Amino acid sequence: MTKKIVGTDSEKEMFLKEFGDDYGYPTAPKNIYEIRSTEFKRLLDSNRVYLDHAGATLYSELQMEAVCKDLTSNVYGNPHSQSDSSFSTSEIVRKAREQVLDFCNASHRDYKCIFTSGATAALKLVGEAFPWSNQSTFMYTMENHNSVLGIREYALSKGATAIAVDVEESAFDTGVSGSLSSSIKVLRHPIQRRKEAILPPEELIGDVHNLFAFPSECNFSGMRFSLDLVNIIKGDSERILERGNWKVLIDAAKGCVTKPPDLSKYPADFVVLSFYKMFGYPTGLGALIVSNEAAKLLKKNYFSGGTVAASIADIDFFKRREGVEEFFEDGTMSFLSIASLQHGFKILRTLTVSSISRHMDSLANYVRRKLATLRHGNCEHVCVLYGKAKSKVLFNEPGSVVSFNVRRPDASWFGHHEVEKLASLSGIQLRTGCFCNPGACAKYLGLSHLDLVSNIQAGHICWDDQDVINGKPSGAVRVSFGYMSTFEDAKKFIDFIVSSFVSLSSPLGDISRTGSIPYLAEEQGKVIPRYYLKSIIVYPIKSCAGFSVNNWPLSDTGLLHDREWVLKSLNGEILTQKKVPDMRFINTFIDFESGMLLVESPHCKAKLQIGLLSDPFTAERDKSFPHQGRYNGQHYNDEVDSWFSSAIGRPCTLERSISSNERSCMNKARRGGNSTDMEAKLNFVNEAQFLLISEASISELNNRIDSNISSYGHGPRLEVDSMRFRPNLLISGGEPYAEDGWKSLKIKGKKFQSVGGCNRCQMINLDPQAGLQKSPEPLATLASYRRMKGKILFGILLRYEGTDAGKDKETWLETGVEVHPRTD
């Protein structure tokens, strides 16, 4: 019986009018809203929108209950035995193999299913075992995951050739009329080869084995390759590619979710699957479907427990097992994960793959269409979408992935990292970057080899925040849908894009829809405001709690001893509250009379005392620190490191910076606003010696937060204090955000230069007094009106212009004194 899904607003009614037959499983036992309310209650409870199903889809709560019941009701033993529990395991594994083969309509007689630790492991197995020679060719489409590109290393190491290609439709037929193969052409990229091929004259070309790899669905753009490509390559490889015996590999890790390859129609030699992309659980398990013919070619040197029928320890002898699966599944397989597959496949059978595909595609098509129609106030497009098919022969309709970038009214780019940051604040989880698909990324973004090399030389790597380099995006934004996604998920995402990035007025250079950052207006007969230094805060250890003082000495690195120490992981990573929230509970204080840094933590019984002058340490030279270049560091003994390891619950070391002329603010490109070319010596700070914020700005922010919470109609009142922002200098007086316009300021005759606004991150959402609770505030409210050129600004960064070093009271700062800003 069909269950009608009723729309609640005009937008949804329009959506249902077009996609109602495809959306929501109207003929299934449960429709989409019944599925969400009974099997994904965690999404409702958290009010979170999850749109990264191409990365990993979500498991059903009922699915996990079934898995748990199965594992707690049955006894599954190691299958490499003869016990009853082992037979039970072997039987469940046998059925799982059949389910996988049936999913791809693969003949049990012609194909085998090899379980691996994931799709990547399956691809690695093919690369390792394929019979490469110096006459072989590994050919792959540009739209391939890094895990496929990795096969290239095995091919090149054996002297084979590797070639990336673009497969396109021919402008005219060159073969038999109506032939699919005559309608395509292969455009080759530069040939890759590491060893010169030596061609033995007696070797027949028929003995050469080549491999062609393509994805059933591109995980960057969502474009689905036509599986006719399998028959074209296998049937007419000599004309299209090269002579030799060609095998075809389909990476179906993404595509199998909605369009599993039908191997009875498209007899590929290798097909790679990923189960957590299909139904969320189990992770760490994938499969390689291999034809019997191709399996005979695979070579394997290593053997292990379970893969051999017999071996002798002290002579060179072993006998492999006859079964293909047994020989390639090294050691004891993940049999409990394999036992869990039946509960995931039950979901696919109940809803049907075709219904899942139509449901997910309807949402992707809706989002794709809405993004394509968005315009700024000056009629410029807001979004650039990637993945439109140029050929009906080579590509099917796009899948459940929507990949795009966002532009400002002046056609410059919003960085994809900024989009992800703001989406997270809005409760939307999506993916940004190149998605481990460098070929598709470069192809769709129009990045040349020169661009890519230049980006790498500039320090750009995967997962960093360099999202626009030399005016070009280095990655994209990707949203992808799962079988449990809803129209409301898609609609919330579209509303987020509109509210965050669509400018209704003419471009002014700023990206905030509410206008530019408010600067202090020119004084027109008004009383000039007066400002006072209310508080001085010192943070001896980076990212740990600081302490407030009434007066403090200045040095050539800022406040004396401010962020002079840092905690590092055992692999050298700088630790901060972003990854180790417990660092905020480490309290510090410097006692000049005793010459000690005093440290305490609720996780340590004893207080720690570290001498400012005399504590033993070992010096290490020529270290590096982000943004500041090289520095000299000091390490402490095991007792100190052990104390801090207990305080934060993970192994770490304490390190102290030694003043050095080598250390200065070298990355001027990171400074915004009013920076100059003068360099400043720095301790372990990110960008500048001082951070200044004003009480008036904090008060105005709190009013906005309170107004937002009231308008939502839920949530307790939130009062944000100054310590959320970890300032060094807190001032009182004046109008909110007057500090944005300051070029410099003087405090008791000492000059400080502004080096721009402080870009805020999610660390300010961690309340130092409220345990580990995390909310989207205050960053969410700041993002609504304090955004400029990809940054969310609050407070200003300062550099001390003096040359003294805190030797007498004349070089100390004191609270209560007047602050004299200059705006020119």
N, C-alpha and C positions, 0 to 999 in steps of 0.2 A: 504494500500500500504506500502511495506517495504521501510524504508529509510536507506540506507547504511551509515555507519559512516566511514569516511576515516581516515586512520592513517597518522601521520605526521612524524614518524620516524620508524626505524626498530624495536625498542622495542615495540612500540604500534602496529605495523603491526603483530608482532608475537602474541601479546596479542589478537588482533582481529581475527587472524586466528584460535585461540583455542576457544575464548569466544564470538566471534562476534554475534552468534545467541542469546546469553543470555544477552549481555551487551548493555545498552543504550536505551532500548525500541524501537527497530526498527519498530515495527508494531503499536506503539501508535500514537496519534495525534501529539505529540511533542517528539523528541528524547532527550537524556540527555543534549545535549549542548544547545538546544532550551529552555529546562526547566531551565538550569542554567542561561542563559542570560536574561530570562524574569521574572523568579520567585525568583532568588537568587542573585540579582545584588549586594547585600551587600558583598557577598563572593568575587566577581570579583573586587569590588572597594577596598577592604581591602587586597587583595592578600593573604588571609588567608586560610589555610587548616584545616578544622574541622573534627576530627576523634574520636569524643566521642559520637556517636549516640546511643550507649548502655546506656549512662547516660541520654541523652536527645537529640532527633533528632531536626532538625531545621524546623520551620514553613515556609511555602511558602508566599511570598509577595502577590501573587494573592489570596491566602487563606485568609490572613488577610484583604485584601480589600473587599472580599466577606463577611467576618464576620462584618466588620465595616458598610458596606452597609446594611446588614441584620438588625443590631441593630439600625441603624439610620432611617430605613424605616418602622420598625414595633414597636408596643408597646406590650411589654411582662410584664404582671403584676404578682404579687404573686399568685402561683397556688392554694393557700389555700383560695380561694374566689369564687364568682359566677359571677364576671364581665366578659365582653367580652374579655378584655385583659388577664384575668386569664384563660379563656377557650382557648385562643390562646396559652398560655404557656403550659397548660395541653396537648394540642394536639401535640405541638412540642416535649414535653417530651415523650409522648407515641410513637411517631415515632422514637425518638432516642433510646428508649428501643428496639424497633423492629430491628433497624439497628444493635445494639450490638448483639442481639440474632442471627440475620441472619449472621453476620460476623463469628460466631462460629458454624453456621449450627445447632443451637439449636431449638428444637421444642418449639413454643410459648405455647403449651399446657403443656409441661413437665418442662419447665424452666422459671425462672424469672430473671430479671435484676435489681439489686439494685445499685443505684448510690452512690458513697462514695467520700470522699475528696482526694482519691488517692488509689493506689494499697495497700499501707501499711495499710490504714484505713480499706480496705476490709478484709485483713488478720486478723487485730485486731478484727473485727466484728466476724469472724469465731471463733477465740480463746475465745472471751468473751462469746459467745452464745452457743458454743458446749456443749452437755450434758456430761461433764466429771464426772467420778466417780473414786473411789479408785481401780476399776478393769480395768479402761480404759488404753489404750496405745496410745501415740502420737509417730508415727514413721516417720522419714524423712530422705531423702538421704543427704549425706554429702554436696553435691553441692546444697546448699540452701542459699538464701539471709537472712540477719539478721532479716528482717521483718517476715520471716517464722519461724526462730528460736525463735522469741519472743512469738509465740503461746505456746511454751514450758512452759512459766511462768504460764499461766492459767492452763495448764494440771497439772503441779507439785503442784500448790497451792491447787488443789482439791484431792491430793493424788494419781494422775495417774502416770503412768510410761512414761518416755520419752527415746527414743532410736534412735540414729543416725545409719544409715546403708549404706553399699555399696552394690549396686545391680550388680551382675556379672553373666556371662554366665556359666552354669554348664559344667563340663568336660564330663559328660555323662547324658543321660536321665534317670530319675527315675520314670517317669510316662508313660502315654499313648504315643505311638510313634507319633511324629508330633505335640504334644501339646506344645504350647508356654510356658505354665507355667512350664512344665518339664524341660525347657532349662535354667532356671534361678535359682540363689541361692541368699540368702540375708545374708550378713556378718554383724553381729551386733557389734557395739561399746559398751562400758560399759553402763550398765543400770543406768538411773538417776531416783532417787526417793527421795522425801523429807519427806513423811509420810508413816509409815507402813500401808500396806493394811489390812483392816479388812473385811473379806469376810462373809457377812451374809449367812448362809446355805440355807435360803429360796429363795435367789435371783438367778434367772436363768441367765446362761451365755449369753443367747440370748438378754438380756436387756442391755448388755454391748456395748457401742459404742466407736469405735476406729477411729483414723484418720491417714491416710497415705498421706504425702505431698512430691511432687517433682516438679522441674521446667521443663517446656517444653524445655527451652534452658538455659544452665548454663551461667550466666552473667560474670563469670570469664574466662572460657575456650572456650565458644561458642559451646560446645557439646550439641546436641539436643537429648533428651531422646526420645525413641520410645514411642508413645502414646499407643502402645499395652500393656504397663505396667498397664494402667487403667483396661483393661479387665482381665489381669492376676491377679491383686490384688483382684478385685471384684469377679472373677470367681473361684479362688482357694486359697483364703486367709488362710483357715484353714491349708493347707499344707505348704504354703510359710511363713506365718506370725504367727498369733495366732488365737485362736477361738474368736468368737464375731462378731459383726456387723461392718464391715469396710467401712468407707467413704473415698473417694479419693479427694484430693485437688491438682489442677494444678496451679502453679504460672506461668502464661503466660505473665507476665509484659514485659519480654524481647522477648520471643518466638512468641508472637502474631503478631509482626511486619511482619514476613515473613511466619510463619506457624501457623496460628490460629488453635486451636484444633477443630476438627470436632466432635461435641458432638453427632451426629447421629451415628457415628462409635465408639467413645470412650466416653461413657456416664459418665464422671466424675461428682461428686456431687457438687464440688465448682471449679470455674475458676475465676482467678483474672486478671484483665486487667488494663493497664495504657495507657491513651490516648496521653500524650505528648511524650511517647516513640514511638507511632505509626505515628503521624503527627505533632508533635511539639507544638500544641496548641489545647485545653486549658491545662494549668497546674492546679494542685489542684483539679483534677477530675479523678476518676477511677470508676471501676465497679466490682461488684461481681455477677457472674452468678451462680445461685443456683438451684438445682433440687427441684421440689415441695416436693418430699419425704424427702430430707435432710432439707428443710426449716421447715418442721413440727417438727423436733427434736430440732431446735434452741430455746434457752431460753433467754428471755430478761426481765429485771426488770424495767429499766428506760422507761418512756414515756415522750413525749414532744409534742409541737404544731405540728399538722399535722399527728401524729402517732396514735391518739386515736379517736374513734367515739364519746365518751362522757366521762366526768369525773366530780366528785363532790368535791368541794374544802375542805369541813370540815368533810367528812367521808371517810373511806377507800374504795373508789369505782372508777373504771374506766373500760371502755370497749374498747378493742383494735379494730383497723380497720381490716377488713377481708383480705385486700390485703397484700401480703408479702412485696412488695416494700414499701408500705406506712408505714408499722409498723417499718421497720428498717431504714428508711430515716428520722432521727431526725431533726426536725425544717424545715425551708424553705431550699429546695435544691438549689444548685448553678445553677439556671435555665438559666441564660444567658450563662454560660459555656456550659451547655447541649445543648442550642440552636446552639452553635458554632460547635457541633460535625458533623453536616451534611456536613459542608464545608471540614472537614478533610476526612470524608468517601468518598466524591466525588473524592478526589485524588486517593484513593485506588481503587475505581471502574474504574476510567479512565485508570490508568496504569495497573491494576489488581495485586492482591497480588502475583500470581505466577510469573509474570514478574518482580516485585519488588524483590522477593526472588532470582530469577536467576541473576538479575543485581548485587545485593549486594554480593551474594555468589561468583560471578566471580571475583570481586575485592578482596575479602578476600582470595580466593584460590590463586590468583596471588601473593599477599603479603606473604602468608604463604609459598608458594613455593620459592619465592626469598629469604626470610629470611633463609630458611632451607639450601640454597645452598651457603650462604656467608661464606667465609673462610678468616682467617688471612694469612699473608705471610708464616707462619709456618704450614699452612694447618689445624689449629685448627678451629672448628666451632665458628662463631661469636655469633649466637643466639641459645638459648634453647627454643623450643616452647612447649606449654602445650595444652593438650586436644585431643590427638590422640585416637580415639575409638578403644577399644580392642574387641568389640562385635558388629556385624552387627544386632544382634537380639535386643539388648537393646538400641543401639544408631543409629541415622541416621547420614548423613554427617554433618560436623560442619557448623555452621551458619556464620554470618557476623562479628564475633568477632575473633580477633587474639591476643593471649596473649603470652608473651615471656619475657625472660630476656637476657641481653647482657653480653658476656664474653670478657675478655682481652686475648691476645695471651698466657699468662701463666695460663689460665683457672680460674683466679680470676674474681670476678664479678664487672661490672659497676653497681653502684647503680641506681635503677629505678628513684630516685629523680633527679639524674644528667641527665638522659635521658629526663625527662620531662622539666627540666630547659633549656637544649639546644634546645629541640624541640620548646619550646615557643619562643626562640630567633630566630628560623628559620621560625616563623609564622605558626607552626603546633600545634594544640590543641589536646592533647590526654589525657589519664587517667593513673594514676599509683596507686599502693597500692594493697589492697586485694578486693576492690570494694564491700565492705560490705558483702563479702562471705567468712567467716573465714574457713569453712569446706573445700571448694574447694581450697582455698589458701594453707592451711596446707597439703592437700592431694597432690597437684601437686608440691609444693615446697619441699616436704619431711620433713616437720617440725613436730617433735615429741611433745608430751605434755610437756616434759622437755624443749624443745626449746621454746615453746610458753610461758611457765611460766617464763623462764629465760629472754625472751625478755620483758615481762611485768614488771618484777622486775627491769630491766635495764632502765625503764621509757618509753618504746616504746608504743605509742598509735596510733590510726588511724590518718592519715593525717600529721604525723610528718615527719622529714627528716632522721630518722634512717632507712636507706634502706638496709644496709648490717650489720648484727650483728653476731659476732663469725664466720665470713666467709661464712654465708648463707644469701641469700636475704630474706627480710621480706615481700616482695610483688613482683609485676610484672608490666610490661608495657602492656597496652591494647590499641589497635586501633580497632575501630568499624565503620562500614560504614552505610550510610543511602541511601534512595532512590534517593537522588540528588547527591551522591558522584560520582566522575569521575575517569577515569584512571589516569589523571594528578595528582589528589590528592594522589593516591596510589604511583605513580612514584616519586613524590616529597618526600614522606615519605621514600621510599627505598633509594633515593639519599642522604637524610639526614643521615640515618643509615650508609651508606657506607662512606660518607665524614667525619662523626664524630667519628666512632667507629672501622672501619676496618683498621688494621695495615698491611701495605704492606711489612714491614720488620720484622726481628726477634724481639721478645719481649725484651724491655729494662727496663721494670718496669713502664714506663710512659704510659699514655693513649693517649697523643696527637699524632696524625698521623705525625705531622711535627717534632717530636722529643721531647726531654726533655726540661724543662725550662732552658734557657741559663744562665749559671753562668759565672762570671768573670774568664777569663783564667789566668793561672799563668804568672807572669811578666817575660818575657824572653828578657832581655836587653832593654825593653821599659821604657819610662818615667812613673814613678808611678803617677797615676792621683791624683789630690787634690780635696777635697770636702769641701763645705762651707754650713753652715746653712743659708738659704735664708729667711725663714719665720717661725713664730711660730703662730699656730692658736689654740684658746681656744673655747670650746663649753660648756658653763655652763649648758645648758639644753639639755639633750639627744635628738638627731634628729632635734633640731632647729638650726638656723643659728649661726655660730660662728663669731669670730672677730680676726683679725691679729694684732700682736704686735711685737715690736722690742726686748723686753725683758720680762721675766715672771718668777716668782718663782716656784721652784720645791717643791713637797711634797711627803709624803710616798704613795700617791695614783696616782702620775703622775704630770701633770701640776696642780697647785693649782686651785681648784674649777672647774676643767674640768669634765663635765658630773656629777656634784654633785646633779643636780636636774633632775626630770623626771616627765612627764605627764602620768597620768593613767586614764583609763576609770572608770566608777562608779562600774564596777564589778571587778576592780583590774588589768585589763590587761595593760601592758606596751604599750604605744602608740609610734609609729615611723612613719617615712615618708612612709613606705611600705603601711600602711593602711590609713594614714592621710597626704597626700601630702602637705596640707596647713601649716604644721609645718615648712616647709622650709622658709616661709615668716615671721616667728617670729624672729626678730633680737635681739641680746643680746650684752651687754657690761658690764664689771665690772670696776667700778671706785673705786680704793683703797682709794683715798683722802676722798671721801664722804662715803665710806663703803657701797656702794649700787650695787646691780645687777639691771641694767637698761634694760627694755624689751619694745619693741614696735612691733606693727602689723598693716598692712594696714586695717585690719578689726576692729580695735579699735581706737577711737579718742584720748584717753588719753594714755600717756606712763605710764608704771608700774614701780614702784621702790620697790625693796625688800631689806631690810637691811641684810647685811652679818652677823651681830652679834645680833641685838636687836629685830628683828621682832618677834611678838608673834607666837607661834605654839603649837600644841599638839603633844606630842611624842608618837609613837607607837613602841613597841619592838618586836623583834623576827619575822621579816618579811622575805620573801624569794624572791630571784631574780635569774633568769636563769643563770646558769654557775657559780655563785659566792656564792651559799649557802645562809646563813642568814645575815641579816643586821638590823640596827636600823633606823627607818624612822621618818621624821617630816612632819606633815601636816600643811597647811596654812588655813587662815580664808576664809569664803564664798566669800568675795570681790575679793580675789586673784583668787580663783577657777572660779568665774564668768567671770573674765577678760579673762582667758585662754580658757574658754568654748566658748566665743564670737570669740576669735582669730582663733580657729580651726573649729568652726561650729558644735560642739557636746559637751555634758556634759563631764567634766573631772576634775581632781584634780591635784594640784602640790604637789610633795613630794620631800624632801631633804634627802640625805643620811647623817647619822652621822657616823664619823669614828669609827670603831670598830675592835678589834683584831679578832673578829669572821669572818670578811669578808676577804676572800682571794681567789685567783684563785685555786679552788679545782679540777676543771675538767681538769687534765693534759692530758687526752686522746684527748682533743680537740686541744691541741697544736701540731703543726707539727714542722719539721725542727730541730732547735737547742735548744729546750727548755731544761731546767734543772729542778731539783726537788724543787728549791726554790719557796716559795710562795710569792705573791705580793698582797698588799692591793689594792682594786679596788673600784671605784665608779660605776655608772651605765653604764659600758662599756660591750661589749659582751665578749671580750677575753683578752685584754691586756691594759696596761696603755697608750701606745703611738702607733700611726701609722705614719710611715715614708715613704714618696715616693720621687722620684727624678725627676727633670725637664727633664733629659735625657730620662728617661723611658716614660714620658708623651709625649715628642716630637716624640719618635719612634712609640708610639701607634698612634698618630695623622697621621703620615705618612702612617701607615698601613690602617687606616680608610679611608684616602683620596684615597689610591690606590684601596681599595675595592669599594668605591662609584664610582670611575672612571670606573672600570671594569664592574660594573652593568649598566653603561650608564645612570643613572638617580639619582635624589636626590641632594639637595643642599650640598655644602661643610660643613663639621662639624668639628669644632675646640673644643676639650675637654680641659678644664682647670683643674687645680689641685683641685679646690673646689668640683668637682664632687665626689672626693674620700674621702673627709672629713679628710685630714691628720692633725696631730698635728705638724709634722716637715716636712718641704719641703727643700730638699737639691739641690745644683747645682754642676755641675762638673762631670767628669767621664763618663763611658760608660753606655748605657741603661742596666738596670737590674743587674748592678754590686752589688746592695744591696742584691740580692738573696743569695749571697755567704757569707755575713757577719755573723760572729758568735757573735760579740760584737762591740761596738764602744765607743769612748770617745769624749766628747764635753767640752772643757775647763776644762779637768781633771775629769769630771763627767762621770761615766761608765754606759753604757746601754747594757743590754743583749738581743740578738735576741731570740724571742720565736716562730719564724716561719713566713711563708707568710700569708698575709691577704686574706681570701676567700671572693670573691666579689659576690654580689647578684644584682638583678635588680634595686635596689635603685640608683645605679650609672647612670642608664639611665634617671633619672629625672634631667632635667636641672634647676638649681636653678634660672636662669634668664628668663626662657621661659614659665612661667605659668605652666599649668598642662600637657603640651605636653609630650608625651612619645614615644621614639624610641627604637629600639633594640640595639643602640650603646651607649656607647662603649663596652658593655658586649659581644655582638655578635663577634666582632673582637677579644677581649681578649680570648674568648672561642676557637677561631681557633688556638691559639698558646701558651696559658698560662694555659693549663689544666694539673693538676697533681693529680692523685689518687682521682678523683671525685671532685676536687676543681678548681676554676678559680682564680689564684693568681695574685695579683698586690699590691706592697708595702709590707713592713715587719712590724711586731709587735715587740714592745720593752718593756722592763721592766727596771725601774730605780733601780740601785744597791746601791744608797746612803741611808743613814739613817737620813740625815738632813731634815728639814721641812721648808725651805724657810724663815728662820728668818733673814738672812742678804744677802747682794748682792753676796756673794760667792756661794750661792746656787740658783742663778738665771741663766737661759739660756739667751743668747744674740744672735741676728742675726749677720751675718757677720763673725763669728768665724769659725775656721777650724774644720772639722769633721774627726776623725782618726778611720777608720774601721779596724777590724782584721778579717781575714778569717781562722785563726787556733785556 
